[in-house]
Amino acid sequence: MSIVLETRGLLKRFGGITPTNDVSLKVETGARLALIGPNGAGKTTLVNLLTGVLAPTAGSVWLDGRDITGLAPHRRVARGIVRTFQINQLFNDLTPLQSLALAVSSQQGLARGFWRVLGSQAAVGDECDVLLRQFHLDDVMHQKVRHLAYGKRRLLEIATALACKPRVLLLDEPVAGVPEGDRHEIFDIINALPPEVSILLIEHDMGLVFNFARSVTVLVNGSVFAEGDVASISADPRVKAVYLGEGEDAHA
Ligand SMILES: Nc1ncnc2c1ncn2[C@@H]1O[C@H](COP(=O)(O)OP(=O)(O)OP(=O)(O)O)[C@@H](O)[C@H]1O
């Protein structure tokens, strides 16, 4: 299996805190990898290092065998590392159709040159149709984002990320804030994403993690504490011990 994304000895210091401490990770092509760990373990910091929002103190990030440690976030998106956000960052006055049309046409512009997109409205529309159906947004495609239910907004965030044609999709707590009853719909859609998109998921709900992931990396105090397939991690008494004393939603 080929490795699409890798970190080597990644280290980040903020003053006396080391939220990322010598992290070496390998993400296989087609991965369904979950990154878990107690609050403050360094999950968000690691995602920020992968996307280029933060620069590491030491170590490197590799995509397809190329060192991308020095690349700006937008250049990484163009290369295929795309994330969704914990905090809603959609345009409230656009509709889902408009939001996706914007994302799809910028992606096609990046891929083919903006002058060619001008003549390809139909191609943009077709791709939007597919995304709207895939993410169960077709019934609300003309409603302003500000009027959408929270779960629909989270779906639109993922759809927008997918419009960027990711090779690696980073899902940072995709159902945070979504009512319990709507979470499974979102995960059903995530579980049906194409296998060529490699997915790294940060999620607190262990039930959802173990349903989605094939492999799991556990971070504790900025370091990799355990790695393995779902069965071995869910049975690991050391991992269970780390979660004892955590909030109810973090229980294994
Ligand atoms: N910009 C920053 N400056 C200083 N300390 C920071 C900064 N960002 C994160 N930290 C610290 O780094 C540690 C790891 O934080 P991080 O947000 O990466 O953890 P997390 O695993 O994502 O936590 P949670 O599950 O609560 O979101 C925490 O102690 C946090 O206070």
The ligand as an SDF file (V2000), in Angstrom:
LIG
                    3D

 31 33  0  0  0  0  0  0  0  0999 V2000
   -1.4770   28.8450   19.8750 N   0  0  0  0  0  0  0  0  0  0  0  0
   -1.2130   28.2000   21.0150 C   0  0  0  0  0  0  0  0  0  0  0  0
   -0.4510   28.7640   21.9680 N   0  0  0  0  0  0  0  0  0  0  0  0
   -0.1660   28.1160   23.1100 C   0  0  0  0  0  0  0  0  0  0  0  0
   -0.6020   26.8940   23.4260 N   0  0  0  0  0  0  0  0  0  0  0  0
   -1.3730   26.2690   22.5250 C   0  0  0  0  0  0  0  0  0  0  0  0
   -1.7360   26.8780   21.2750 C   0  0  0  0  0  0  0  0  0  0  0  0
   -2.5090   26.0070   20.5890 N   0  0  0  0  0  0  0  0  0  0  0  0
   -2.6510   24.9170   21.3680 C   0  0  0  0  0  0  0  0  0  0  0  0
   -1.9690   25.0710   22.5330 N   0  0  0  0  0  0  0  0  0  0  0  0
   -1.8880   24.0770   23.6120 C   0  0  0  0  0  0  0  0  0  0  0  0
   -1.4590   22.8640   23.0570 O   0  0  0  0  0  0  0  0  0  0  0  0
   -2.0990   21.7690   23.6840 C   0  0  0  0  0  0  0  0  0  0  0  0
   -2.7990   20.9180   22.6480 C   0  0  0  0  0  0  0  0  0  0  0  0
   -3.9280   21.6170   22.1090 O   0  0  0  0  0  0  0  0  0  0  0  0
   -4.8310   21.0580   20.9190 P   0  0  0  0  0  0  0  0  0  0  0  0
   -5.9140   22.0530   20.7060 O   0  0  0  0  0  0  0  0  0  0  0  0
   -3.9650   20.7240   19.7570 O   0  0  0  0  0  0  0  0  0  0  0  0
   -5.4040   19.7170   21.5530 O   0  0  0  0  0  0  0  0  0  0  0  0
   -6.6480   18.8260   21.0860 P   0  0  0  0  0  0  0  0  0  0  0  0
   -6.2090   17.4160   21.2380 O   0  0  0  0  0  0  0  0  0  0  0  0
   -7.0990   19.2650   19.7520 O   0  0  0  0  0  0  0  0  0  0  0  0
   -7.7270   19.1890   22.1780 O   0  0  0  0  0  0  0  0  0  0  0  0
   -9.3340   19.1500   22.0990 P   0  0  0  0  0  0  0  0  0  0  0  0
   -9.7040   17.7130   21.9880 O   0  0  0  0  0  0  0  0  0  0  0  0
   -9.7100   19.7450   23.4190 O   0  0  0  0  0  0  0  0  0  0  0  0
   -9.7450   19.9810   20.9230 O   0  0  0  0  0  0  0  0  0  0  0  0
   -3.0540   22.3610   24.7200 C   0  0  0  0  0  0  0  0  0  0  0  0
   -2.3900   22.3330   25.9720 O   0  0  0  0  0  0  0  0  0  0  0  0
   -3.2380   23.7720   24.2510 C   0  0  0  0  0  0  0  0  0  0  0  0
   -3.5150   24.6320   25.3380 O   0  0  0  0  0  0  0  0  0  0  0  0
  1  2  1  0
  2  3  1  0
  2  7  2  0
  3  4  2  0
  4  5  1  0
  5  6  2  0
  6  7  1  0
  6 10  1  0
  7  8  1  0
  8  9  2  0
  9 10  1  0
 10 11  1  0
 11 12  1  0
 11 30  1  0
 12 13  1  0
 13 14  1  0
 13 28  1  0
 14 15  1  0
 15 16  1  0
 16 17  2  0
 16 18  1  0
 16 19  1  0
 19 20  1  0
 20 21  2  0
 20 22  1  0
 20 23  1  0
 23 24  1  0
 24 25  2  0
 24 26  1  0
 24 27  1  0
 28 29  1  0
 28 30  1  0
 30 31  1  0
M  END
$$$$
